[in-house]
Amino acid sequence: MENQEWPIEIIRSARRRKTVSAELKNGTFVVRAPAQMSDEALAPIIEKLKKRLQRRTRPIPQTDDDLEKAARRLNERHFGGKLRWQSIRYVKNQTKRFGSCTPSQGTIRISDRLAAMPKWVRDYVIVHELAHLKEANHGPRFWKLVNRYPLTERARGYLMAVGLEEEEQLI
């Protein structure tokens, strides 16, 4: 995996005595550290935390070509390679949905917000949209197809939580 560089924001706190923590927030590596810790002491800790996060963060396909490859793989695995589509691509204009499908045209659109989410969540949305090629509604036969993907419930829960988070940000 290529070395990922995130902008770094350091938040120092007089209430912190020893611990340093870090999280990836909106593409920024946010580090919380004790106020009295020197930059020299903090630098190797930041590097260690960045490496740990990089190991846990898988590169997610960012191109339509990579999205197509993922759809082909999921089609083979969960639909026996039987489904056909004209295009699958990332779009920027889906803010209320994570994906959409027009079965009559064989077009699938995936929100570009999914590119920053875990691969298994993106894969669930692809499976969901692929299933619409066979079942255009959300009836029992549709969900039987979608549930072939083993992480369906987990991914749906993740997306529900993201949706609630986004709603809170709008308030």
Wavefront OBJ file of the C-alpha trace (Angstrom):
o trace
v 0.000 0.000 0.000
v 1.244 3.440 -0.841
v 2.081 5.790 2.004
v -0.972 7.883 2.800
v -0.399 11.482 3.825
v -3.125 13.252 5.738
v -3.011 16.845 6.939
v -2.216 16.842 10.668
v -3.997 18.919 13.289
v -2.541 18.879 16.803
v -4.827 19.767 19.689
v -3.007 20.318 22.945
v -4.796 20.150 26.264
v -3.699 21.093 29.763
v -6.057 18.402 31.064
v -4.079 15.636 29.357
v -1.095 14.470 31.348
v 0.464 11.510 29.486
v -1.718 10.090 26.730
v -1.720 10.927 23.058
v -4.636 9.894 20.875
v -5.373 10.261 17.185
v -8.285 9.859 14.817
v -9.005 10.463 11.170
v -11.701 13.119 11.000
v -12.931 14.424 7.634
v -9.625 13.475 6.015
v -7.491 15.174 8.685
v -5.306 13.260 11.133
v -6.344 14.858 14.443
v -3.861 14.321 17.294
v -4.714 15.141 20.912
v -1.700 15.574 23.167
v -0.716 16.999 26.560
v 0.010 20.740 26.450
v 3.451 20.305 28.027
v 4.658 17.656 25.531
v 7.356 19.021 23.204
v 7.150 18.742 19.430
v 10.288 16.554 19.525
v 8.654 14.085 21.919
v 5.391 14.131 20.000
v 6.812 13.565 16.486
v 7.712 9.826 16.866
v 4.366 9.149 18.569
v 2.516 10.762 15.662
v 4.490 8.641 13.183
v 3.668 5.476 15.124
v -0.042 6.366 15.258
v -0.078 7.221 11.526
v 1.504 3.871 10.647
v -1.033 2.048 12.805
v -3.904 3.823 11.056
v -2.406 3.205 7.610
v -2.256 -0.537 8.344
v -5.928 -0.498 9.317
v -7.018 1.674 6.382
v -7.387 -0.195 3.120
v -7.175 1.721 -0.110
v -10.696 1.965 -1.520
v -11.242 2.101 -5.278
v -11.625 5.729 -6.245
v -12.108 5.318 -9.983
v -15.050 4.111 -12.000
v -12.786 1.417 -13.449
v -12.044 0.074 -9.958
v -15.762 0.246 -9.171
v -16.456 -1.821 -12.296
v -13.912 -4.443 -11.192
v -15.530 -4.635 -7.748
v -18.983 -5.051 -9.347
v -17.711 -7.866 -11.602
v -16.170 -9.645 -8.603
v -19.365 -9.304 -6.551
v -21.499 -10.383 -9.518
v -19.445 -13.567 -9.837
v -19.472 -14.292 -6.117
v -23.116 -13.517 -5.284
v -25.029 -13.761 -8.578
v -23.093 -16.448 -10.458
v -21.890 -13.847 -12.985
v -25.375 -13.687 -14.539
v -26.087 -9.966 -14.173
v -25.339 -7.446 -16.934
v -25.152 -3.661 -16.764
v -24.122 -0.818 -19.039
v -22.267 1.305 -16.518
v -21.408 1.688 -12.876
v -19.844 4.935 -11.735
v -19.283 7.275 -8.833
v -21.445 10.414 -8.777
v -21.163 13.548 -6.669
v -24.828 14.563 -6.682
v -26.224 11.806 -4.425
v -26.484 13.348 -0.992
v -29.576 11.538 0.288
v -28.807 8.082 -1.159
v -25.732 5.902 -1.314
v -26.597 4.325 -4.643
v -29.212 4.116 -7.368
v -29.994 1.870 -10.293
v -32.029 2.274 -13.466
v -32.665 -1.376 -14.398
v -34.199 -0.555 -17.810
v -30.973 1.187 -18.848
v -28.581 -0.978 -16.838
v -26.992 2.018 -15.159
v -25.756 2.061 -11.570
v -24.634 5.180 -9.742
v -22.740 5.045 -6.460
v -22.383 8.088 -4.207
v -18.788 9.271 -4.040
v -19.260 9.473 -0.239
v -18.809 5.679 -0.219
v -15.211 6.021 -1.399
v -14.272 7.147 2.121
v -16.133 4.300 3.839
v -14.920 0.769 4.517
v -14.718 -1.536 1.508
v -17.315 -3.944 2.903
v -19.870 -1.107 3.124
v -19.201 -0.045 -0.470
v -19.475 -3.671 -1.551
v -22.854 -3.982 0.163
v -24.174 -0.951 -1.769
v -22.875 -2.437 -5.023
v -24.624 -5.763 -4.253
v -27.811 -3.853 -3.361
v -27.769 -2.001 -6.686
v -26.834 -5.132 -8.663
v -29.843 -6.894 -7.117
v -32.062 -4.155 -8.589
v -31.046 -5.340 -12.057
v -33.014 -8.514 -11.305
v -35.653 -7.146 -8.884
v -36.531 -3.476 -9.347
v -38.393 -3.149 -6.037
v -37.529 -3.803 -2.383
v -39.735 -6.863 -2.029
v -38.877 -10.220 -0.413
v -37.224 -11.607 -3.588
v -34.997 -8.512 -3.753
v -33.874 -8.881 -0.123
v -33.217 -12.588 -0.657
v -30.742 -11.588 -3.385
v -29.131 -8.836 -1.302
v -28.777 -11.118 1.719
v -26.406 -13.315 -0.280
v -23.837 -10.729 0.766
v -22.820 -11.888 4.266
v -22.245 -8.413 5.739
v -25.609 -6.970 4.676
v -27.002 -6.297 8.155
v -23.717 -4.903 9.434
v -23.353 -2.594 6.431
v -26.967 -1.408 6.695
v -26.368 -0.556 10.353
v -23.209 1.342 9.443
v -25.045 3.361 6.780
v -27.924 4.096 9.166
v -25.426 5.445 11.695
v -23.738 7.581 9.023
v -27.144 8.911 7.991
v -27.959 9.873 11.568
v -24.565 11.544 11.926
v -25.142 13.552 8.745
v -28.593 14.616 9.952
v -27.078 15.846 13.230
v -24.546 17.927 11.305
v -27.388 19.651 9.442
v -29.167 20.683 12.655
l 1 2 3 4 5 6 7 8 9 10 11 12 13 14 15 16 17 18 19 20 21 22 23 24 25 26 27 28 29 30 31 32 33 34 35 36 37 38 39 40 41 42 43 44 45 46 47 48 49 50 51 52 53 54 55 56 57 58 59 60 61 62 63 64 65 66 67 68 69 70 71 72 73 74 75 76 77 78 79 80 81 82 83 84 85 86 87 88 89 90 91 92 93 94 95 96 97 98 99 100 101 102 103 104 105 106 107 108 109 110 111 112 113 114 115 116 117 118 119 120 121 122 123 124 125 126 127 128 129 130 131 132 133 134 135 136 137 138 139 140 141 142 143 144 145 146 147 148 149 150 151 152 153 154 155 156 157 158 159 160 161 162 163 164 165 166 167 168 169 170 171
